[in-house]
C-alpha cells in the first residue's frame, strides 16, 4: 500500500467490460511530507476521492481485484481510502 495524491480524472467513452461503472483517477506517489515522486499512474477509485486528495492505494493486482470484488477485472491499482491529515 502506498500514499498518493490524486491529480485528475480519466474519462473513457469505451472501456473493457470489467471497467464499466468504475471511476478512474490519475494518481502520483507522495512521501510522508506530501511531496510527489515517481511517475503518475491510473487507479480505480473505491473511496470517492477528489482531485487534490491524499489517498491510500493498493497497487497489487490480486489484492486490488479482491477489494473491488471483481476477480475477472483487469485492475492493478485501487484507491481504498482518503487520508485526512499528514503530520509533517
PDB file of N, CA, C and O in Angstrom, chain B, residues numbered from 101:
ATOM      1  N   UNK B 101       0.857  -1.162   0.000  1.00  0.00           N
ATOM      2  CA  UNK B 101       0.000   0.000   0.000  1.00  0.00           C
ATOM      3  C   UNK B 101       0.905   1.228   0.000  1.00  0.00           C
ATOM      4  O   UNK B 101       1.964   1.241   0.627  1.00  0.00           O
ATOM      5  N   UNK B 102       0.454   2.275  -0.730  1.00  0.00           N
ATOM      6  CA  UNK B 102       1.247   3.497  -0.768  1.00  0.00           C
ATOM      7  C   UNK B 102       0.346   4.715  -0.711  1.00  0.00           C
ATOM      8  O   UNK B 102      -0.848   4.645  -1.000  1.00  0.00           O
ATOM      9  N   UNK B 103       0.953   5.845  -0.326  1.00  0.00           N
ATOM     10  CA  UNK B 103       0.238   7.117  -0.309  1.00  0.00           C
ATOM     11  C   UNK B 103       0.422   7.790  -1.664  1.00  0.00           C
ATOM     12  O   UNK B 103       1.509   7.777  -2.241  1.00  0.00           O
ATOM     13  N   UNK B 104      -0.661   8.375  -2.156  1.00  0.00           N
ATOM     14  CA  UNK B 104      -0.617   9.062  -3.450  1.00  0.00           C
ATOM     15  C   UNK B 104      -1.472  10.319  -3.387  1.00  0.00           C
ATOM     16  O   UNK B 104      -2.351  10.453  -2.536  1.00  0.00           O
ATOM     17  N   UNK B 105      -1.196  11.232  -4.302  1.00  0.00           N
ATOM     18  CA  UNK B 105      -2.019  12.427  -4.481  1.00  0.00           C
ATOM     19  C   UNK B 105      -2.822  12.251  -5.766  1.00  0.00           C
ATOM     20  O   UNK B 105      -2.288  11.825  -6.790  1.00  0.00           O
ATOM     21  N   UNK B 106      -4.109  12.583  -5.701  1.00  0.00           N
ATOM     22  CA  UNK B 106      -4.968  12.492  -6.882  1.00  0.00           C
ATOM     23  C   UNK B 106      -4.720  13.722  -7.747  1.00  0.00           C
ATOM     24  O   UNK B 106      -4.886  14.855  -7.297  1.00  0.00           O
ATOM     25  N   UNK B 107      -4.317  13.480  -9.003  1.00  0.00           N
ATOM     26  CA  UNK B 107      -4.012  14.562  -9.934  1.00  0.00           C
ATOM     27  C   UNK B 107      -5.184  14.906 -10.851  1.00  0.00           C
ATOM     28  O   UNK B 107      -5.311  16.048 -11.293  1.00  0.00           O
ATOM     29  N   UNK B 108      -6.033  13.932 -11.136  1.00  0.00           N
ATOM     30  CA  UNK B 108      -7.144  14.204 -12.042  1.00  0.00           C
ATOM     31  C   UNK B 108      -7.981  12.983 -12.328  1.00  0.00           C
ATOM     32  O   UNK B 108      -7.715  11.891 -11.824  1.00  0.00           O
ATOM     33  N   UNK B 109      -9.002  13.183 -13.149  1.00  0.00           N
ATOM     34  CA  UNK B 109      -9.923  12.122 -13.556  1.00  0.00           C
ATOM     35  C   UNK B 109      -9.551  11.616 -14.946  1.00  0.00           C
ATOM     36  O   UNK B 109      -8.931  12.332 -15.733  1.00  0.00           O
ATOM     37  N   UNK B 110      -9.931  10.390 -15.236  1.00  0.00           N
ATOM     38  CA  UNK B 110      -9.800   9.821 -16.572  1.00  0.00           C
ATOM     39  C   UNK B 110     -11.211   9.661 -17.126  1.00  0.00           C
ATOM     40  O   UNK B 110     -12.086   9.108 -16.460  1.00  0.00           O
ATOM     41  N   UNK B 111     -11.424  10.139 -18.329  1.00  0.00           N
ATOM     42  CA  UNK B 111     -12.710   9.954 -18.999  1.00  0.00           C
ATOM     43  C   UNK B 111     -12.484   9.031 -20.182  1.00  0.00           C
ATOM     44  O   UNK B 111     -11.657   9.312 -21.050  1.00  0.00           O
ATOM     45  N   UNK B 112     -13.214   7.935 -20.215  1.00  0.00           N
ATOM     46  CA  UNK B 112     -13.085   6.960 -21.298  1.00  0.00           C
ATOM     47  C   UNK B 112     -14.475   6.614 -21.812  1.00  0.00           C
ATOM     48  O   UNK B 112     -15.317   6.119 -21.063  1.00  0.00           O
ATOM     49  N   UNK B 113     -14.708   6.875 -23.082  1.00  0.00           N
ATOM     50  CA  UNK B 113     -16.024   6.558 -23.647  1.00  0.00           C
ATOM     51  C   UNK B 113     -16.174   5.078 -23.936  1.00  0.00           C
ATOM     52  O   UNK B 113     -17.289   4.558 -23.985  1.00  0.00           O
ATOM     53  N   UNK B 114     -15.056   4.400 -24.125  1.00  0.00           N
ATOM     54  CA  UNK B 114     -15.080   2.959 -24.350  1.00  0.00           C
ATOM     55  C   UNK B 114     -14.171   2.305 -23.317  1.00  0.00           C
ATOM     56  O   UNK B 114     -13.003   2.675 -23.194  1.00  0.00           O
ATOM     57  N   UNK B 115     -14.697   1.339 -22.576  1.00  0.00           N
ATOM     58  CA  UNK B 115     -13.935   0.626 -21.546  1.00  0.00           C
ATOM     59  C   UNK B 115     -14.125  -0.873 -21.731  1.00  0.00           C
ATOM     60  O   UNK B 115     -15.083  -1.318 -22.363  1.00  0.00           O
ATOM     61  N   UNK B 116     -13.194  -1.646 -21.167  1.00  0.00           N
ATOM     62  CA  UNK B 116     -13.406  -3.086 -21.129  1.00  0.00           C
ATOM     63  C   UNK B 116     -14.603  -3.366 -20.218  1.00  0.00           C
ATOM     64  O   UNK B 116     -14.951  -2.539 -19.376  1.00  0.00           O
ATOM     65  N   UNK B 117     -15.215  -4.506 -20.385  1.00  0.00           N
ATOM     66  CA  UNK B 117     -16.397  -4.873 -19.600  1.00  0.00           C
ATOM     67  C   UNK B 117     -16.120  -4.786 -18.100  1.00  0.00           C
ATOM     68  O   UNK B 117     -16.994  -4.379 -17.334  1.00  0.00           O
ATOM     69  N   UNK B 118     -14.915  -5.163 -17.672  1.00  0.00           N
ATOM     70  CA  UNK B 118     -14.601  -5.168 -16.243  1.00  0.00           C
ATOM     71  C   UNK B 118     -14.448  -3.763 -15.664  1.00  0.00           C
ATOM     72  O   UNK B 118     -14.379  -3.616 -14.444  1.00  0.00           O
ATOM     73  N   UNK B 119     -14.392  -2.727 -16.503  1.00  0.00           N
ATOM     74  CA  UNK B 119     -14.230  -1.351 -16.026  1.00  0.00           C
ATOM     75  C   UNK B 119     -15.526  -0.537 -16.083  1.00  0.00           C
ATOM     76  O   UNK B 119     -15.545   0.621 -15.668  1.00  0.00           O
ATOM     77  N   UNK B 120     -16.605  -1.132 -16.593  1.00  0.00           N
ATOM     78  CA  UNK B 120     -17.865  -0.393 -16.664  1.00  0.00           C
ATOM     79  C   UNK B 120     -18.323  -0.009 -15.264  1.00  0.00           C
ATOM     80  O   UNK B 120     -18.316  -0.832 -14.348  1.00  0.00           O
ATOM     81  N   UNK B 121     -18.721   1.246 -15.109  1.00  0.00           N
ATOM     82  CA  UNK B 121     -19.219   1.729 -13.828  1.00  0.00           C
ATOM     83  C   UNK B 121     -18.138   2.123 -12.843  1.00  0.00           C
ATOM     84  O   UNK B 121     -18.452   2.473 -11.705  1.00  0.00           O
ATOM     85  N   UNK B 122     -16.864   2.078 -13.242  1.00  0.00           N
ATOM     86  CA  UNK B 122     -15.776   2.412 -12.336  1.00  0.00           C
ATOM     87  C   UNK B 122     -15.241   3.810 -12.634  1.00  0.00           C
ATOM     88  O   UNK B 122     -15.209   4.235 -13.789  1.00  0.00           O
ATOM     89  N   UNK B 123     -14.824   4.518 -11.592  1.00  0.00           N
ATOM     90  CA  UNK B 123     -14.228   5.848 -11.728  1.00  0.00           C
ATOM     91  C   UNK B 123     -12.710   5.683 -11.742  1.00  0.00           C
ATOM     92  O   UNK B 123     -12.136   5.103 -10.820  1.00  0.00           O
ATOM     93  N   UNK B 124     -12.070   6.190 -12.779  1.00  0.00           N
ATOM     94  CA  UNK B 124     -10.623   6.087 -12.916  1.00  0.00           C
ATOM     95  C   UNK B 124      -9.973   7.426 -12.595  1.00  0.00           C
ATOM     96  O   UNK B 124     -10.446   8.470 -13.043  1.00  0.00           O
ATOM     97  N   UNK B 125      -8.891   7.398 -11.821  1.00  0.00           N
ATOM     98  CA  UNK B 125      -8.196   8.612 -11.396  1.00  0.00           C
ATOM     99  C   UNK B 125      -6.705   8.510 -11.718  1.00  0.00           C
ATOM    100  O   UNK B 125      -6.128   7.423 -11.696  1.00  0.00           O
ATOM    101  N   UNK B 126      -6.092   9.653 -12.018  1.00  0.00           N
ATOM    102  CA  UNK B 126      -4.643   9.725 -12.172  1.00  0.00           C
ATOM    103  C   UNK B 126      -4.074  10.073 -10.802  1.00  0.00           C
ATOM    104  O   UNK B 126      -4.479  11.062 -10.191  1.00  0.00           O
ATOM    105  N   UNK B 127      -3.136   9.261 -10.320  1.00  0.00           N
ATOM    106  CA  UNK B 127      -2.518   9.479  -9.007  1.00  0.00           C
ATOM    107  C   UNK B 127      -1.000   9.451  -9.140  1.00  0.00           C
ATOM    108  O   UNK B 127      -0.452   8.895 -10.092  1.00  0.00           O
ATOM    109  N   UNK B 128      -0.333  10.066  -8.159  1.00  0.00           N
ATOM    110  CA  UNK B 128       1.126  10.054  -8.120  1.00  0.00           C
ATOM    111  C   UNK B 128       1.571   9.828  -6.685  1.00  0.00           C
ATOM    112  O   UNK B 128       1.016  10.415  -5.757  1.00  0.00           O
ATOM    113  N   UNK B 129       2.571   8.979  -6.506  1.00  0.00           N
ATOM    114  CA  UNK B 129       3.069   8.648  -5.175  1.00  0.00           C
ATOM    115  C   UNK B 129       3.582   9.894  -4.461  1.00  0.00           C
ATOM    116  O   UNK B 129       4.158  10.789  -5.079  1.00  0.00           O
ATOM    117  N   UNK B 130       3.359   9.936  -3.133  1.00  0.00           N
ATOM    118  CA  UNK B 130       3.870  11.026  -2.297  1.00  0.00           C
ATOM    119  C   UNK B 130       4.604  10.444  -1.099  1.00  0.00           C
ATOM    120  O   UNK B 130       4.332   9.325  -0.665  1.00  0.00           O
ATOM    121  N   UNK B 131       5.549  11.234  -0.568  1.00  0.00           N
ATOM    122  CA  UNK B 131       6.254  10.826   0.642  1.00  0.00           C
ATOM    123  C   UNK B 131       5.485  11.313   1.868  1.00  0.00           C
ATOM    124  O   UNK B 131       4.389  11.859   1.738  1.00  0.00           O
ATOM    125  N   UNK B 132       6.051  11.120   3.045  1.00  0.00           N
ATOM    126  CA  UNK B 132       5.358  11.488   4.285  1.00  0.00           C
ATOM    127  C   UNK B 132       5.202  12.991   4.461  1.00  0.00           C
ATOM    128  O   UNK B 132       4.463  13.437   5.339  1.00  0.00           O
ATOM    129  N   UNK B 133       5.890  13.780   3.636  1.00  0.00           N
ATOM    130  CA  UNK B 133       5.734  15.243   3.671  1.00  0.00           C
ATOM    131  C   UNK B 133       4.763  15.731   2.599  1.00  0.00           C
ATOM    132  O   UNK B 133       4.516  16.931   2.479  1.00  0.00           O
ATOM    133  N   UNK B 134       4.215  14.800   1.823  1.00  0.00           N
ATOM    134  CA  UNK B 134       3.274  15.162   0.784  1.00  0.00           C
ATOM    135  C   UNK B 134       3.912  15.547  -0.531  1.00  0.00           C
ATOM    136  O   UNK B 134       3.228  16.018  -1.440  1.00  0.00           O
ATOM    137  N   UNK B 135       5.231  15.350  -0.646  1.00  0.00           N
ATOM    138  CA  UNK B 135       5.948  15.675  -1.878  1.00  0.00           C
ATOM    139  C   UNK B 135       5.831  14.514  -2.865  1.00  0.00           C
ATOM    140  O   UNK B 135       6.043  13.358  -2.498  1.00  0.00           O
ATOM    141  N   UNK B 136       5.494  14.823  -4.114  1.00  0.00           N
ATOM    142  CA  UNK B 136       5.325  13.782  -5.117  1.00  0.00           C
ATOM    143  C   UNK B 136       6.663  13.256  -5.605  1.00  0.00           C
ATOM    144  O   UNK B 136       7.666  13.969  -5.620  1.00  0.00           O
ATOM    145  N   UNK B 137       6.653  11.987  -6.006  1.00  0.00           N
ATOM    146  CA  UNK B 137       7.809  11.362  -6.632  1.00  0.00           C
ATOM    147  C   UNK B 137       7.293  10.259  -7.556  1.00  0.00           C
ATOM    148  O   UNK B 137       6.131   9.867  -7.450  1.00  0.00           O
ATOM    149  N   UNK B 138       8.100   9.774  -8.421  1.00  0.00           N
ATOM    150  CA  UNK B 138       7.781   8.735  -9.406  1.00  0.00           C
ATOM    151  C   UNK B 138       6.784   9.235 -10.455  1.00  0.00           C
ATOM    152  O   UNK B 138       6.306  10.367 -10.391  1.00  0.00           O
ATOM    153  N   UNK B 139       6.489   8.378 -11.402  1.00  0.00           N
ATOM    154  CA  UNK B 139       5.568   8.719 -12.484  1.00  0.00           C
ATOM    155  C   UNK B 139       4.123   8.533 -12.039  1.00  0.00           C
ATOM    156  O   UNK B 139       3.834   7.647 -11.236  1.00  0.00           O
ATOM    157  N   UNK B 140       3.208   9.361 -12.553  1.00  0.00           N
ATOM    158  CA  UNK B 140       1.780   9.166 -12.263  1.00  0.00           C
ATOM    159  C   UNK B 140       1.286   7.842 -12.865  1.00  0.00           C
ATOM    160  O   UNK B 140       1.869   7.330 -13.820  1.00  0.00           O
ATOM    161  N   UNK B 141       0.215   7.304 -12.297  1.00  0.00           N
ATOM    162  CA  UNK B 141      -0.404   6.093 -12.817  1.00  0.00           C
ATOM    163  C   UNK B 141      -1.910   6.169 -12.595  1.00  0.00           C
ATOM    164  O   UNK B 141      -2.404   7.088 -11.941  1.00  0.00           O
ATOM    165  N   UNK B 142      -2.625   5.211 -13.136  1.00  0.00           N
ATOM    166  CA  UNK B 142      -4.088   5.201 -13.056  1.00  0.00           C
ATOM    167  C   UNK B 142      -4.538   4.215 -11.986  1.00  0.00           C
ATOM    168  O   UNK B 142      -4.019   3.103 -11.889  1.00  0.00           O
ATOM    169  N   UNK B 143      -5.516   4.643 -11.181  1.00  0.00           N
ATOM    170  CA  UNK B 143      -6.084   3.778 -10.147  1.00  0.00           C
ATOM    171  C   UNK B 143      -7.606   3.880 -10.191  1.00  0.00           C
ATOM    172  O   UNK B 143      -8.158   4.933 -10.508  1.00  0.00           O
ATOM    173  N   UNK B 144      -8.265   2.794  -9.875  1.00  0.00           N
ATOM    174  CA  UNK B 144      -9.725   2.776  -9.754  1.00  0.00           C
ATOM    175  C   UNK B 144     -10.085   3.367  -8.395  1.00  0.00           C
ATOM    176  O   UNK B 144      -9.480   3.015  -7.382  1.00  0.00           O
ATOM    177  N   UNK B 145     -11.071   4.265  -8.373  1.00  0.00           N
ATOM    178  CA  UNK B 145     -11.468   4.926  -7.127  1.00  0.00           C
ATOM    179  C   UNK B 145     -12.597   4.163  -6.444  1.00  0.00           C
ATOM    180  O   UNK B 145     -13.711   4.092  -6.962  1.00  0.00           O
ATOM    181  N   UNK B 146     -12.300   3.591  -5.277  1.00  0.00           N
ATOM    182  CA  UNK B 146     -13.317   2.912  -4.463  1.00  0.00           C
ATOM    183  C   UNK B 146     -13.609   3.683  -3.183  1.00  0.00           C
ATOM    184  O   UNK B 146     -14.262   3.161  -2.279  1.00  0.00           O
ATOM    185  N   UNK B 147     -13.121   4.949  -3.098  1.00  0.00           N
ATOM    186  CA  UNK B 147     -13.263   5.722  -1.864  1.00  0.00           C
ATOM    187  C   UNK B 147     -13.885   7.101  -2.089  1.00  0.00           C
ATOM    188  O   UNK B 147     -13.898   7.923  -1.173  1.00  0.00           O
ATOM    189  N   UNK B 148     -14.395   7.366  -3.283  1.00  0.00           N
ATOM    190  CA  UNK B 148     -14.973   8.663  -3.630  1.00  0.00           C
ATOM    191  C   UNK B 148     -13.976   9.810  -3.415  1.00  0.00           C
ATOM    192  O   UNK B 148     -14.312  10.837  -2.825  1.00  0.00           O
ATOM    193  N   UNK B 149     -12.750   9.616  -3.902  1.00  0.00           N
ATOM    194  CA  UNK B 149     -11.699  10.628  -3.784  1.00  0.00           C
ATOM    195  C   UNK B 149     -11.921  11.745  -4.791  1.00  0.00           C
ATOM    196  O   UNK B 149     -12.639  11.584  -5.778  1.00  0.00           O
ATOM    197  N   UNK B 150     -11.293  12.872  -4.522  1.00  0.00           N
ATOM    198  CA  UNK B 150     -11.362  14.009  -5.430  1.00  0.00           C
ATOM    199  C   UNK B 150      -9.969  14.496  -5.774  1.00  0.00           C
ATOM    200  O   UNK B 150      -8.989  14.106  -5.139  1.00  0.00           O
ATOM    201  N   UNK B 151      -9.888  15.348  -6.778  1.00  0.00           N
ATOM    202  CA  UNK B 151      -8.608  15.912  -7.196  1.00  0.00           C
ATOM    203  C   UNK B 151      -7.997  16.685  -6.026  1.00  0.00           C
ATOM    204  O   UNK B 151      -8.666  17.493  -5.382  1.00  0.00           O
ATOM    205  N   UNK B 152      -6.714  16.421  -5.763  1.00  0.00           N
ATOM    206  CA  UNK B 152      -6.000  17.071  -4.662  1.00  0.00           C
ATOM    207  C   UNK B 152      -5.960  16.252  -3.384  1.00  0.00           C
ATOM    208  O   UNK B 152      -5.153  16.541  -2.500  1.00  0.00           O
ATOM    209  N   UNK B 153      -6.805  15.241  -3.263  1.00  0.00           N
ATOM    210  CA  UNK B 153      -6.816  14.393  -2.063  1.00  0.00           C
ATOM    211  C   UNK B 153      -5.544  13.554  -1.983  1.00  0.00           C
ATOM    212  O   UNK B 153      -4.987  13.147  -3.003  1.00  0.00           O
ATOM    213  N   UNK B 154      -5.093  13.302  -0.755  1.00  0.00           N
ATOM    214  CA  UNK B 154      -4.039  12.323  -0.498  1.00  0.00           C
ATOM    215  C   UNK B 154      -4.761  11.027  -0.139  1.00  0.00           C
ATOM    216  O   UNK B 154      -5.610  11.007   0.752  1.00  0.00           O
ATOM    217  N   UNK B 155      -4.420   9.953  -0.836  1.00  0.00           N
ATOM    218  CA  UNK B 155      -5.168   8.701  -0.710  1.00  0.00           C
ATOM    219  C   UNK B 155      -4.238   7.520  -0.451  1.00  0.00           C
ATOM    220  O   UNK B 155      -3.027   7.610  -0.650  1.00  0.00           O
ATOM    221  N   UNK B 156      -4.826   6.412  -0.002  1.00  0.00           N
ATOM    222  CA  UNK B 156      -4.131   5.142   0.124  1.00  0.00           C
ATOM    223  C   UNK B 156      -4.466   4.298  -1.095  1.00  0.00           C
ATOM    224  O   UNK B 156      -5.633   4.143  -1.454  1.00  0.00           O
ATOM    225  N   UNK B 157      -3.436   3.754  -1.727  1.00  0.00           N
ATOM    226  CA  UNK B 157      -3.620   2.969  -2.944  1.00  0.00           C
ATOM    227  C   UNK B 157      -3.042   1.575  -2.738  1.00  0.00           C
ATOM    228  O   UNK B 157      -1.901   1.422  -2.303  1.00  0.00           O
ATOM    229  N   UNK B 158      -3.835   0.570  -3.053  1.00  0.00           N
ATOM    230  CA  UNK B 158      -3.357  -0.806  -3.110  1.00  0.00           C
ATOM    231  C   UNK B 158      -2.899  -1.017  -4.545  1.00  0.00           C
ATOM    232  O   UNK B 158      -3.691  -0.907  -5.480  1.00  0.00           O
ATOM    233  N   UNK B 159      -1.614  -1.322  -4.715  1.00  0.00           N
ATOM    234  CA  UNK B 159      -1.057  -1.464  -6.061  1.00  0.00           C
ATOM    235  C   UNK B 159      -0.509  -2.872  -6.250  1.00  0.00           C
ATOM    236  O   UNK B 159       0.698  -3.073  -6.390  1.00  0.00           O
ATOM    237  N   UNK B 160      -1.396  -3.819  -6.252  1.00  0.00           N
ATOM    238  CA  UNK B 160      -1.065  -5.221  -6.494  1.00  0.00           C
ATOM    239  C   UNK B 160      -2.324  -5.854  -7.043  1.00  0.00           C
ATOM    240  O   UNK B 160      -3.361  -5.859  -6.380  1.00  0.00           O
ATOM    241  N   UNK B 161      -2.243  -6.381  -8.236  1.00  0.00           N
ATOM    242  CA  UNK B 161      -3.402  -6.862  -8.967  1.00  0.00           C
ATOM    243  C   UNK B 161      -4.372  -7.729  -8.191  1.00  0.00           C
ATOM    244  O   UNK B 161      -5.568  -7.440  -8.166  1.00  0.00           O
ATOM    245  N   UNK B 162      -3.885  -8.787  -7.554  1.00  0.00           N
ATOM    246  CA  UNK B 162      -4.769  -9.701  -6.829  1.00  0.00           C
ATOM    247  C   UNK B 162      -5.502  -9.013  -5.693  1.00  0.00           C
ATOM    248  O   UNK B 162      -6.708  -9.197  -5.529  1.00  0.00           O
ATOM    249  N   UNK B 163      -4.790  -8.230  -4.915  1.00  0.00           N
ATOM    250  CA  UNK B 163      -5.411  -7.500  -3.800  1.00  0.00           C
ATOM    251  C   UNK B 163      -6.385  -6.448  -4.309  1.00  0.00           C
ATOM    252  O   UNK B 163      -7.455  -6.251  -3.731  1.00  0.00           O
ATOM    253  N   UNK B 164      -6.012  -5.773  -5.392  1.00  0.00           N
ATOM    254  CA  UNK B 164      -6.892  -4.749  -5.962  1.00  0.00           C
ATOM    255  C   UNK B 164      -8.205  -5.362  -6.422  1.00  0.00           C
ATOM    256  O   UNK B 164      -9.274  -4.816  -6.152  1.00  0.00           O
ATOM    257  N   UNK B 165      -8.134  -6.478  -7.106  1.00  0.00           N
ATOM    258  CA  UNK B 165      -9.357  -7.136  -7.575  1.00  0.00           C
ATOM    259  C   UNK B 165     -10.197  -7.642  -6.406  1.00  0.00           C
ATOM    260  O   UNK B 165     -11.426  -7.631  -6.476  1.00  0.00           O
ATOM    261  N   UNK B 166      -9.545  -8.083  -5.334  1.00  0.00           N
ATOM    262  CA  UNK B 166     -10.260  -8.559  -4.144  1.00  0.00           C
ATOM    263  C   UNK B 166     -11.029  -7.412  -3.492  1.00  0.00           C
ATOM    264  O   UNK B 166     -12.180  -7.595  -3.094  1.00  0.00           O
ATOM    265  N   UNK B 167     -10.417  -6.238  -3.376  1.00  0.00           N
ATOM    266  CA  UNK B 167     -11.081  -5.074  -2.788  1.00  0.00           C
ATOM    267  C   UNK B 167     -12.324  -4.714  -3.593  1.00  0.00           C
ATOM    268  O   UNK B 167     -13.360  -4.366  -3.027  1.00  0.00           O
ATOM    269  N   UNK B 168     -12.215  -4.798  -4.914  1.00  0.00           N
ATOM    270  CA  UNK B 168     -13.324  -4.440  -5.791  1.00  0.00           C
ATOM    271  C   UNK B 168     -14.360  -5.548  -5.928  1.00  0.00           C
ATOM    272  O   UNK B 168     -15.452  -5.311  -6.445  1.00  0.00           O
ATOM    273  N   UNK B 169     -14.038  -6.734  -5.480  1.00  0.00           N
ATOM    274  CA  UNK B 169     -14.904  -7.905  -5.623  1.00  0.00           C
ATOM    275  C   UNK B 169     -15.206  -8.193  -7.102  1.00  0.00           C
ATOM    276  O   UNK B 169     -16.331  -8.530  -7.473  1.00  0.00           O
ATOM    277  N   UNK B 170     -14.165  -8.048  -7.930  1.00  0.00           N
ATOM    278  CA  UNK B 170     -14.242  -8.346  -9.366  1.00  0.00           C
ATOM    279  C   UNK B 170     -13.027  -9.187  -9.744  1.00  0.00           C
ATOM    280  O   UNK B 170     -12.057  -8.662 -10.291  1.00  0.00           O
ATOM    281  N   UNK B 171     -13.071 -10.482  -9.459  1.00  0.00           N
ATOM    282  CA  UNK B 171     -11.892 -11.320  -9.696  1.00  0.00           C
ATOM    283  C   UNK B 171     -11.463 -11.391 -11.158  1.00  0.00           C
ATOM    284  O   UNK B 171     -10.305 -11.700 -11.440  1.00  0.00           O
ATOM    285  N   UNK B 172     -12.365 -11.114 -12.085  1.00  0.00           N
ATOM    286  CA  UNK B 172     -12.025 -11.170 -13.504  1.00  0.00           C
ATOM    287  C   UNK B 172     -11.504  -9.829 -14.031  1.00  0.00           C
ATOM    288  O   UNK B 172     -11.088  -9.740 -15.186  1.00  0.00           O
ATOM    289  N   UNK B 173     -11.523  -8.805 -13.208  1.00  0.00           N
ATOM    290  CA  UNK B 173     -11.180  -7.455 -13.650  1.00  0.00           C
ATOM    291  C   UNK B 173      -9.708  -7.261 -13.995  1.00  0.00           C
ATOM    292  O   UNK B 173      -8.825  -7.887 -13.408  1.00  0.00           O
ATOM    293  N   UNK B 174      -9.470  -6.382 -14.958  1.00  0.00           N
ATOM    294  CA  UNK B 174      -8.109  -6.027 -15.362  1.00  0.00           C
ATOM    295  C   UNK B 174      -7.698  -4.775 -14.598  1.00  0.00           C
ATOM    296  O   UNK B 174      -7.609  -3.687 -15.166  1.00  0.00           O
ATOM    297  N   UNK B 175      -7.447  -4.945 -13.293  1.00  0.00           N
ATOM    298  CA  UNK B 175      -7.146  -3.812 -12.414  1.00  0.00           C
ATOM    299  C   UNK B 175      -5.840  -4.077 -11.683  1.00  0.00           C
ATOM    300  O   UNK B 175      -5.598  -5.175 -11.182  1.00  0.00           O
ATOM    301  N   UNK B 176      -4.999  -3.038 -11.633  1.00  0.00           N
ATOM    302  CA  UNK B 176      -3.710  -3.162 -10.965  1.00  0.00           C
ATOM    303  C   UNK B 176      -3.605  -2.288  -9.722  1.00  0.00           C
ATOM    304  O   UNK B 176      -2.828  -2.596  -8.818  1.00  0.00           O
ATOM    305  N   UNK B 177      -4.377  -1.200  -9.661  1.00  0.00           N
ATOM    306  CA  UNK B 177      -4.287  -0.272  -8.531  1.00  0.00           C
ATOM    307  C   UNK B 177      -5.680   0.239  -8.170  1.00  0.00           C
ATOM    308  O   UNK B 177      -6.488   0.547  -9.046  1.00  0.00           O
ATOM    309  N   UNK B 178      -5.950   0.324  -6.850  1.00  0.00           N
ATOM    310  CA  UNK B 178      -7.250   0.756  -6.357  1.00  0.00           C
ATOM    311  C   UNK B 178      -7.053   1.739  -5.214  1.00  0.00           C
ATOM    312  O   UNK B 178      -6.258   1.502  -4.304  1.00  0.00           O
ATOM    313  N   UNK B 179      -7.791   2.852  -5.271  1.00  0.00           N
ATOM    314  CA  UNK B 179      -7.814   3.798  -4.154  1.00  0.00           C
ATOM    315  C   UNK B 179      -8.761   3.218  -3.108  1.00  0.00           C
ATOM    316  O   UNK B 179      -9.941   3.001  -3.385  1.00  0.00           O
ATOM    317  N   UNK B 180      -8.236   2.964  -1.897  1.00  0.00           N
ATOM    318  CA  UNK B 180      -9.027   2.312  -0.866  1.00  0.00           C
ATOM    319  C   UNK B 180      -9.345   3.221   0.312  1.00  0.00           C
ATOM    320  O   UNK B 180     -10.155   2.856   1.165  1.00  0.00           O
ATOM    321  N   UNK B 181      -8.728   4.396   0.380  1.00  0.00           N
ATOM    322  CA  UNK B 181      -9.002   5.304   1.499  1.00  0.00           C
ATOM    323  C   UNK B 181      -8.479   6.699   1.230  1.00  0.00           C
ATOM    324  O   UNK B 181      -7.595   6.898   0.396  1.00  0.00           O
ATOM    325  N   UNK B 182      -9.034   7.662   1.945  1.00  0.00           N
ATOM    326  CA  UNK B 182      -8.602   9.058   1.842  1.00  0.00           C
ATOM    327  C   UNK B 182      -7.937   9.432   3.155  1.00  0.00           C
ATOM    328  O   UNK B 182      -8.489   9.191   4.229  1.00  0.00           O
ATOM    329  N   UNK B 183      -6.746  10.025   3.069  1.00  0.00           N
ATOM    330  CA  UNK B 183      -6.007  10.442   4.261  1.00  0.00           C
ATOM    331  C   UNK B 183      -6.456  11.858   4.629  1.00  0.00           C
ATOM    332  O   UNK B 183      -6.387  12.768   3.802  1.00  0.00           O
ATOM    333  N   UNK B 184      -6.913  12.042   5.861  1.00  0.00           N
ATOM    334  CA  UNK B 184      -7.391  13.344   6.295  1.00  0.00           C
ATOM    335  C   UNK B 184      -6.269  14.343   6.549  1.00  0.00           C
ATOM    336  O   UNK B 184      -6.402  15.527   6.239  1.00  0.00           O
ATOM    337  N   UNK B 185      -5.153  13.857   7.120  1.00  0.00           N
ATOM    338  CA  UNK B 185      -4.084  14.784   7.501  1.00  0.00           C
ATOM    339  C   UNK B 185      -2.748  14.055   7.568  1.00  0.00           C
ATOM    340  O   UNK B 185      -2.673  12.905   8.000  1.00  0.00           O
ATOM    341  N   UNK B 186      -1.698  14.740   7.134  1.00  0.00           N
ATOM    342  CA  UNK B 186      -0.331  14.233   7.287  1.00  0.00           C
ATOM    343  C   UNK B 186       0.348  15.046   8.370  1.00  0.00           C
ATOM    344  O   UNK B 186       0.384  16.274   8.283  1.00  0.00           O
ATOM    345  N   UNK B 187       0.879  14.404   9.373  1.00  0.00           N
ATOM    346  CA  UNK B 187       1.647  15.107  10.401  1.00  0.00           C
ATOM    347  C   UNK B 187       3.052  15.333   9.874  1.00  0.00           C
ATOM    348  O   UNK B 187       3.915  14.459   9.963  1.00  0.00           O
ATOM    349  N   UNK B 188       3.268  16.514   9.327  1.00  0.00           N
ATOM    350  CA  UNK B 188       4.547  16.819   8.679  1.00  0.00           C
ATOM    351  C   UNK B 188       5.581  17.295   9.669  1.00  0.00           C
ATOM    352  O   UNK B 188       6.712  17.594   9.286  1.00  0.00           O
TER     353      UNK B 188
END
